[in-house]
Amino acid sequence: MSDAVRVLIINEPSDLGAAFRATLEHAPALLTVGEEELEDPGRPCVVLAFAPAIGPAAIASLRERAPEARILVAFQAADAAEIGRLAVAGADAFVARCAPPREICATILALARGLPLHEGEPDGPAPEAAAESLGLTPREAEVLRFLSAGFSNKEVARRLTVSVRTVETHRLNLRRKTKTGRLKDLVQLARQIGLAPVLEGEARPLRRVGHEAHRAVPH
């Protein structure tokens, strides 16, 4: 039996290009399969679905049919609210559709193996591409990264060597672009787009919040 990760591609856009599927089909560590194999017991696969063709209801149906499958949603553009609805429905992770095919392959492998998505050895920065698809600037994404790890505005300002007023402005922009200002939603968004967790040796927050899984300790 092959040890390759099984991948089911659904709702593939017609304008995606032949290079995308060719890259997946020729990756030794991946094996593309048909929908009839989705419910194969004992052999869970990664489902690569494309938004907006697939919505929360379809994701929930996939999750019900194949509870052990990992669902990766590729999007052209989405806001935090839509990502939240897809995540609640059962999506495990998200990737920007504009990411290079080999980068998406690396994300699939990381998801299948239970690794942090930023450790998938991609050719390019998937988190940055995902953040850009949401309309976030690199600095706003960096502020989001620290806020999601529990840092106060003052601590973020000190770590990024900017003024507190500047951080407050970035936070307002994040609220406007993601349509939410709740810390819980920002934490979920940072995880879903694969922003690298804040390392203990990199910075220390002034307060702790209940999402320690987003912080990694270097070995």
N, C-alpha and C positions, 0 to 999 in steps of 0.2 A: 504494500500500500504506500502511495506517495506521501511524503511528509510536507509537500507543498501546501501553502495556505490556499484554501478554496475561496474564490471570489465570484460573487454573483453581481453582474452589472444590470441595473434596471433604469428605465427612463433615460437612456443615453441620448443626449441631444444629437441631432443629425449634423450639426455644424461643428462638432467637437474635433473632427479630423481623424484620419486613419492612423496617424502616429500614436494617438492615445491608446487605442485598443491593441495595436501592434506591440507597444511597449509592455503592456500588461501581459499579453499572451506569450511574449518571449522572455519574460522574467522567470528564471529557474525556480525561484522560491514561491511563485504564484501559479495557481491553476484556475482558469476561468471555467465556470460551470453554468449549467442551465437551471431554470427555476424549479424544475422537477427534483433537483437534488437539494433544495433548500431545507427540506424537513428530514433529510437523511440522519437518523439517530446516531449519536456518537461521533459525528463528523461536522461540527459547527463550522460555519463559514463567515466571511466578511461580506456584507451586502453594501455595495457602492451605489447609492441612489442620488439622483440629481434634482435639486430644487430649482424653480418652483413647481416642476412637473409632479413632484411628490410632496404631499402635504402631511400634516399631523395624523389625519385619519388613516392614510396609507401606511405611515410608519407604525402606528398602533396595530394595524392588521398584520404587518410583517412581524412585529414583536410577538403577537399572539400565536402566529403560525410557527415561529422558530425562536423560542425563548433564549436559546443559547447562541444565536447569531449575534455578531457585532455589526452595528449599522453605522456606516460612515456617509454623511450627507455632503455632497459637493454643491456649492452655491455660487452664483454669479454676483449677487448682492443680497444682503439680508440685514435686518436690524436685530437688536437684542431681544425684542419681544417675539419675533418669529423664531429665532434660534431657541428661545426658551420654550415655546410651544412644541417645537420638534423634539427638544430634549425630554420634555415631560412625556411626550408620546412614545419615547423609546429610543431615540437616536443616541448613539454613544459618543460620537465625535463629529467634527465638521472640518472641511478643508475648502480652500478657495478653488473654484473651478479653473482659474487662470494659472494655478500652480503647474510646474513642469510635470509631465507624466511620471518620471522617475521619482519625483518628490511625493506624488500621490501613492506610488508603489511602496515607498518607505513608510508612509503613514499607515497604509493597510497592514504591513508587516508588524509595525509597532503595536497597532491596535489588536491584532490577532495574538500577539505574544504577551500582551499585558504590560508593555513598556510605555514610559512617558512618551508622548507623541513627538516631543522635540529631540528624542534620542534615535529617531528613525534614519539618521544619516542621509538626509535629502541633499539634492544638488543646490537648492536655494532655500531661503528663509520662509517656510510655509506660514509661521505665525505672522510675519510682517505682511505677506500677501493677503492673509485673511483679514488682518486689521485694516489694510488699505481698502479692501472690498467693502468694509463697513464704514468707510469714510474717515477713519482715524489717521491722524498724522503719526509719524514715529514717536514724537514726544508724548502725544496723548496715549499711545499704546504703552509707553514706559511708565507714565503716571498710573494708568490702569493696572499695570503689573504690580506696582507697589501698593496701591490702594487695596487691591484684592488680597494682598498678604497681610493686611491689618495695620498699615502705617497711617498715621495722622497726616494732615496737610503740612504741619510744621516739620515732621520727620521726612516726608517726601521732599520738601523744599531743601532741607539740609543735605540729603543724599544726592540730589540732582544739582545742587549748588545754584538754585534759583530762589526767587522770593516766594513767600507764602502767597502773596497776591497772584503770582503767576500760576502756582499750583491750583488756586481757587478758580482761576480762569479756565485752566485745562479741565478741571472737574465739571464746571458748568458746560463746557463743550461736550464732554462725555455724556452728561445728562441729556443734552439736546440731541446728540447723534444716536445714542443707544435707547433713548426714550425711557430711561430709568435712572434713578439716583440711589436706589437701594443697594447697600453693600452686598447683600446676598446675591443679587442679580449680577453685580460687577464681578464677583467671585466666579459665578457660573460662566459668565462670558469669557473671562480670562482663561479658564480651563478649556472651554469648548474651542477657542481659536488657537489653543496651544502655546500661549505665552509662557516663557520659561519661568519656573518658580523662583522666588527669591531665596538665595542660599543663606544659611545661618552666618557663614563667614563674610558674606557680602554686606549685610546690614542687619540691624536688630530693631524690631518694631517697638514702639512705646506701649502698645497694648496688644492683647491677644484676642483672637476671635476664633469661632468654632469652625475653622477650615484648615486644619494643620496639614491635610493631605496635599495642599497646594504649595507647601514649603518643603524643600529637599535639603538633606544634610549631606554635604560632600564627604566622601570616604578618603 
